[in-house]
Amino acid sequence: MNDSLERLKPARDEFQVTYRMRATRSEITSRAEALLLEQTVELPRALLRDEVIINRCVGTVESVEPLCDEQFRVVFKQPVSTIAGDPA
């Protein structure tokens, strides 16, 4: 495979993180995205322009499930590379 294409492939080693978040239905999507970015690249999406960083360092919001009044279970998949060897 072309080296430049290889760099654009998503990271293969991922782990799953589950959060319980408090938000309104209208704001949970944006709050989950903001938390995901804070936990991975610590930058707002608008500043992410490098495809390698986006594909290899930014995780994904896998699911958002309502629990009760303004509480949600949010599941992220994050690249292992974002924890720098520190699972805590």
Summary of the structure (lengths in Angstrom):
residues: 88
radius of gyration: 14.3
end to end distance: 35.2
largest distance: 49.8
contacts: 215
relative contact order: 0.28
helix: 38%
strand: 31%
